[in-house]
């Protein structure tokens, strides 16, 4: 058994898929470049209104129809949606045409019930993905194709009933050559039943082998194997805007629709994504190479754009932004919030003419956790919170600290925070390990669980000041005797040091004191001291140092 998914008026359906408000309206699709722009396709409502193929744009504008420009990118995305829909039900899928997909459903009754139920599920899934499709089930692929192209909604043809059910369809459903169709029309053959009743010898004598093939198709008697297609896992949605968009709110509406389609397609394949790529084609005529005011945001407030993007990117190149997620996710609302935050932080330099959104498919992350593990925030909420914080303090100041491979004091960098997968509570027991509950285990269990003596592990911790506090230090006989650094003031009661600390001599020497720990582009040399300063609450211990390049003093931290 084979099932066929067919989308009528495919060029119109590819446009309407991203604009659901047009489903109940008369729509015509235009193609060509000005001044030669003509009607390429229209839906049934537009045809009833008087629209005909080949009309110019000016002629079509006189009718009460919605006009849209043909978009190859949207047609490719709609075709990919059909493939996603089919492959969610069967691994054997034939890519017959842009508007037609055939799938092998033999042996799927145990998964999807009878063929009639499977056909309804196919139609429903296609509708959820934005395409209203006809679905037909028949014993061979060609009979299913012609039934889907000729009958609306869902059609089930029992085995052996192909000629009877297909007989009422017009001859042009076979997509024959125009000259053959004209010949059949002169003979008075206008449906498949009349074509199937013609003598085979006479058909071959007048139309050759093509006539015999058409007669077998009319009877539904052509048996052929499917040619399975293996389309690449590419998930991309594109929308070309009729008018340039300057404000974030209407752009967010477009992004929301594209994200819904992407997530629906990923869900049909049981996939998620960990990376989104947004490409915005800008109006090159309005891109300037100098800073300017531009309206952006929901409230229409004005922001000042920097010219960095304009200077480093060609005016014709699209603006590209990436959203990288720490875990696979599939939430269109979350993705929309992240894109909005990204666009607020990096607004486009000109009005947007075209939006392209793609997702990197990955396997979804299993969500089962351990019973005794501490509760952690949901990954989607955590990612949204991190994105909002990054918009406030900057991406370089949020994440997880990573110690650098250097001897420079307090050298680290911020990397993206990604929660690790929960670890199992019960490790795998190797050969020779004692089994839990054994006598040997019970003998040593009290030794392993006994709390250690705190006196054995007592130590002091240095609480660093970031950045270090600039200080004024009075030195006598080479040792600090008095310090003043903000609230840290007083005589030095005790001192230990100095200890010389230096490194990376091959790098340049900074002439000014470095108090930012994130920049490690120069060598360093300093003398460190530990001092005790009496205060109102007792004696406080501090680590101070003198930068040898600038001779400036700093308080690095305090001991707890």
Helices and strands as residue ranges (DSSP letters): E 2-6, H 10-16, G 20-22, E 27-31, E 38-42, H 44-49, H 57-60, E 66-69, H 72-87, E 93-97, E 100-104, H 109-112, H 115-128, E 134-138, H 141-150, E 154-156, H 162-166, G 171-174, H 178-187, H 192-197, H 200-219, E 235-245, H 248-268, E 272-282, G 284-286, E 292-295, E 302-305, H 308-312, E 319-329, H 332-345, E 352-362, H 379-393, G 395-397, E 400-403, E 412-415, H 439-449, G 454-457, E 462-476, E 479-485, E 488-503, E 524-535, E 538-547, E 552-559
